[in-house]
Amino acid sequence: MKTLIMKIGRNKAYPYVSVVLVTIAFLATNPLTNFEWRYLLSFIGAICGLICVILLAKGKNSGNIFGMLAGFGEMSGNLLGRNVGAALPSIYYFVTHIFGLVTWKKHLNEEATLKPRQLTERHFGIAIVFIIVASFVNMYLTGILGVANDPYQLMLNNFIFALGVTAQFLMIARFSFNWYLWIIMNVLVISLNIYTKNPIIATQYAIYLFNAVYGLLEWHDTEKKKVLSVQ
């Protein structure tokens, strides 16, 4: 299975297939007859987001540029769908991608690929605290904004927000552990957008889910190469 995932992720056709799948999901909304801004903005964000995560999984710093572009589209599409928890992290993602664009330049190998870090017990503890605090922050912001979420939406939005901001922090900080959190978060976002009937973002995050697994394997592979080169 690992070999198959790595083979697909490294295949040159993979990004194009991903874009085609999201485009099909967009066309399924009948944009010419039932036009909705949230679908169009979601589509733009989805395309940029796909390019972003594929590049980041490969450890390419250029992924941060597309991450900034994706942030705007995803935030707008989710807000129009009243998914506050899934929208607010996009603002945070935009800012952190700027930071990542600058800091990753200092930690690239001779192949212009990022050199990942391993998570320590101290950093894991900080991540847990980050998740708990972020969950309460989302509940507070949802209440302030007066967004009408049913209990299911509120629960998923809380976890999406908390896992998203924590995973993004770990990614920008170059910890390969970030991909585990992205895997969990992607499953939740898919469930939420199926529930709120946004096939574009649901399809986008289904691809993200695969890409998160691929990114985890790719970053671990880079770590192993780093250890072998030191030995």
C-alpha positions as CSV (number, residue, x, y, z in Angstrom):
1,M,0.0,0.0,0.0
2,K,2.8,2.4,0.9
3,T,4.5,1.8,-2.4
4,L,1.3,2.4,-4.3
5,I,0.6,5.7,-2.5
6,M,4.1,6.9,-3.1
7,K,3.9,5.9,-6.8
8,I,0.6,7.8,-7.3
9,G,1.8,10.8,-5.4
10,R,5.0,11.1,-7.4
11,N,3.3,10.5,-10.7
12,K,3.3,13.6,-13.0
13,A,-0.4,13.0,-13.8
14,Y,-1.5,13.2,-10.2
15,P,-1.9,17.0,-10.0
16,Y,-3.9,17.1,-13.2
17,V,-6.2,14.2,-12.2
18,S,-6.8,16.1,-8.9
19,V,-7.8,19.3,-10.7
20,V,-10.1,17.3,-13.1
21,L,-11.9,15.7,-10.1
22,V,-12.5,19.0,-8.4
23,T,-13.7,20.6,-11.7
24,I,-16.2,17.7,-12.1
25,A,-17.5,18.4,-8.6
26,F,-17.9,22.1,-9.5
27,L,-19.8,21.3,-12.7
28,A,-22.1,19.0,-10.7
29,T,-23.4,22.1,-8.9
30,N,-24.8,23.3,-12.3
31,P,-23.0,26.6,-12.2
32,L,-24.7,28.0,-15.3
33,T,-28.2,27.4,-14.1
34,N,-27.9,27.4,-10.3
35,F,-25.0,29.8,-9.7
36,E,-23.8,30.4,-6.1
37,W,-20.9,32.5,-5.1
38,R,-19.8,30.0,-2.4
39,Y,-19.3,27.3,-5.1
40,L,-17.3,29.5,-7.4
41,L,-15.1,30.8,-4.5
42,S,-14.8,27.3,-3.2
43,F,-13.7,26.1,-6.7
44,I,-11.0,28.8,-7.0
45,G,-9.7,28.0,-3.5
46,A,-9.8,24.3,-4.2
47,I,-7.6,24.5,-7.3
48,C,-5.1,26.7,-5.5
49,G,-5.3,24.5,-2.4
50,L,-4.7,21.3,-4.4
51,I,-1.5,22.8,-5.9
52,C,-0.5,24.0,-2.5
53,V,-0.8,20.7,-0.6
54,I,0.8,18.7,-3.4
55,L,3.8,20.9,-3.4
56,L,4.0,21.0,0.4
57,A,3.8,17.2,0.6
58,K,6.9,17.2,-1.7
59,G,8.5,19.7,0.6
60,K,8.5,22.5,-2.0
61,N,8.5,26.0,-0.6
62,S,6.4,27.3,-3.5
63,G,3.5,25.5,-2.0
64,N,3.2,28.4,0.5
65,I,2.4,30.8,-2.3
66,F,-0.5,28.8,-3.5
67,G,-1.5,28.3,0.2
68,M,-2.1,32.1,0.5
69,L,-4.3,32.1,-2.6
70,A,-6.2,29.1,-1.4
71,G,-6.9,30.7,1.9
72,F,-9.1,33.4,0.5
73,G,-11.2,31.1,-1.6
74,E,-11.7,28.5,1.1
75,M,-12.6,31.1,3.7
76,S,-15.2,32.8,1.5
77,G,-16.8,29.5,0.4
78,N,-17.1,28.2,3.9
79,L,-18.4,31.4,5.4
80,L,-21.1,31.5,2.8
81,G,-22.0,27.9,3.8
82,R,-22.0,29.0,7.5
83,N,-19.1,26.6,8.3
84,V,-17.3,29.0,10.6
85,G,-14.9,26.4,12.1
86,A,-13.8,25.5,8.6
87,A,-13.5,29.1,7.4
88,L,-11.6,30.8,10.3
89,P,-8.5,28.7,10.0
90,S,-8.1,30.0,6.4
91,I,-7.2,33.5,7.7
92,Y,-4.7,31.9,10.0
93,Y,-3.4,29.7,7.1
94,F,-2.8,32.8,4.9
95,V,-0.7,34.5,7.6
96,T,1.3,31.3,8.4
97,H,2.0,30.6,4.8
98,I,3.7,34.0,4.6
99,F,5.9,33.0,7.6
100,G,6.5,29.6,6.1
101,L,7.6,31.1,2.7
102,V,10.3,33.0,4.6
103,T,11.5,30.4,7.1
104,W,11.5,27.4,4.8
105,K,14.1,29.0,2.6
106,K,16.6,28.5,5.5
107,H,15.9,24.7,5.8
108,L,16.1,23.4,2.2
109,N,18.5,20.6,1.1
110,E,20.5,20.6,-2.1
111,E,17.4,19.4,-4.0
112,A,15.4,22.5,-2.8
113,T,13.3,20.2,-0.7
114,L,12.4,20.9,3.0
115,K,14.3,19.1,5.8
116,P,11.6,18.0,8.2
117,R,11.9,17.7,12.0
118,Q,10.8,15.0,14.4
119,L,8.3,15.9,17.2
120,T,9.5,15.8,20.8
121,E,7.4,15.1,23.9
122,R,7.5,18.8,24.8
123,H,6.2,19.8,21.4
124,F,3.5,17.1,21.5
125,G,2.3,18.5,24.9
126,I,2.2,22.0,23.4
127,A,0.2,20.7,20.4
128,I,-2.4,19.1,22.8
129,V,-2.8,22.4,24.7
130,F,-3.1,24.2,21.4
131,I,-5.9,21.9,20.2
132,I,-7.9,22.4,23.5
133,V,-7.5,26.2,23.5
134,A,-8.4,26.5,19.8
135,S,-11.6,24.4,20.3
136,F,-12.8,26.9,22.9
137,V,-11.8,29.8,20.8
138,N,-13.9,28.5,17.9
139,M,-17.0,28.1,20.2
140,Y,-16.5,31.6,21.4
141,L,-16.1,33.1,17.9
142,T,-19.1,31.1,16.7
143,G,-21.2,32.6,19.4
144,I,-19.9,36.2,18.8
145,L,-20.7,35.9,15.1
146,G,-24.1,34.5,15.8
147,V,-23.8,31.7,13.3
148,A,-26.7,29.2,13.5
149,N,-24.9,25.8,13.7
150,D,-26.8,22.7,14.7
151,P,-25.0,20.5,17.3
152,Y,-23.5,18.3,14.7
153,Q,-22.1,21.3,12.7
154,L,-20.8,22.9,15.9
155,M,-19.0,19.8,17.1
156,L,-17.3,19.2,13.7
157,N,-16.4,22.9,13.3
158,N,-14.8,22.9,16.7
159,F,-12.6,19.9,15.9
160,I,-11.8,21.2,12.4
161,F,-10.7,24.5,13.7
162,A,-8.6,23.1,16.5
163,L,-6.9,20.4,14.4
164,G,-6.4,22.7,11.4
165,V,-4.6,25.5,13.3
166,T,-2.5,23.0,15.2
167,A,-1.6,21.0,12.1
168,Q,-0.7,24.2,10.2
169,F,1.6,25.3,13.0
170,L,3.4,22.0,13.1
171,M,3.7,22.1,9.3
172,I,5.2,25.5,9.2
173,A,7.5,24.5,12.0
174,R,8.6,21.5,9.8
175,F,7.3,18.7,12.1
176,S,6.3,15.7,10.1
177,F,3.7,14.8,12.7
178,N,1.5,17.5,11.2
179,W,0.3,15.0,8.6
180,Y,-1.4,12.8,11.2
181,L,-3.6,15.8,12.3
182,W,-4.3,16.7,8.7
183,I,-5.6,13.1,8.0
184,I,-8.0,13.4,10.9
185,M,-9.1,16.9,10.0
186,N,-9.7,16.0,6.4
187,V,-12.1,13.2,7.3
188,L,-14.1,15.7,9.4
189,V,-14.2,18.3,6.7
190,I,-15.4,15.8,4.2
191,S,-18.2,14.7,6.6
192,L,-19.2,18.3,7.3
193,N,-19.4,19.4,3.6
194,I,-21.4,16.3,2.6
195,Y,-23.8,17.3,5.4
196,T,-24.0,20.9,4.3
197,K,-24.1,19.9,0.6
198,N,-20.9,21.5,-0.8
199,P,-19.5,18.8,-3.2
200,I,-16.6,21.0,-4.3
201,I,-15.0,21.2,-0.9
202,A,-15.9,17.6,0.0
203,T,-14.1,16.4,-3.2
204,Q,-11.2,18.7,-2.6
205,Y,-10.7,17.4,1.0
206,A,-11.0,13.8,-0.2
207,I,-8.0,14.5,-2.4
208,Y,-6.4,16.3,0.6
209,L,-6.9,13.1,2.6
210,F,-5.0,11.0,0.2
211,N,-2.3,13.8,-0.1
212,A,-1.9,13.9,3.7
213,V,-1.1,10.2,3.7
214,Y,1.3,10.7,0.8
215,G,2.9,13.7,2.6
216,L,3.4,11.7,5.7
217,L,5.2,9.0,3.8
218,E,7.2,11.5,1.7
219,W,8.4,13.4,4.8
220,H,9.3,10.3,6.7
221,D,11.2,9.1,3.6
222,T,13.2,12.4,3.6
223,E,13.9,11.9,7.4
224,K,15.3,8.4,6.7
225,K,17.5,9.7,3.9
226,K,18.8,12.4,6.3
227,V,19.6,9.9,9.0
228,L,21.4,7.6,6.5
229,S,23.4,10.5,5.1
230,V,24.6,11.4,8.6
231,Q,25.7,7.8,9.3
